[in-house]
Amino acid sequence: MMTKLLLLTLGLIAIAVALLALKLIVKGDSRGPVTHIGASKAMRERGIHCVESMDAIERHKLAHTPHAEEHRKK
């Protein structure tokens, strides 16, 4: 009984992997989906960026403030 369950499980996993591989072959996009926040149109419309972009924006704002020298010393 345990052997049959193991074989059935391995068979289902093999089928799932084969179907995923087939999807990648047929679709032709070997990189997969883009999950980066900056690539999402809805996030850009809301003004939400990735951490690196938001950090760069804030550093740029800080560098162009009247008290920029004080902030750099901290």
PyMOL commands that set and color helices and strands:
alter all, ss='L'
color gray80, all
select helices_A, chain A and resi 2-27+37-39+41-45+51-63+68-73
alter helices_A, ss='H'
color red, helices_A
deselect
rebuild
show_as cartoon
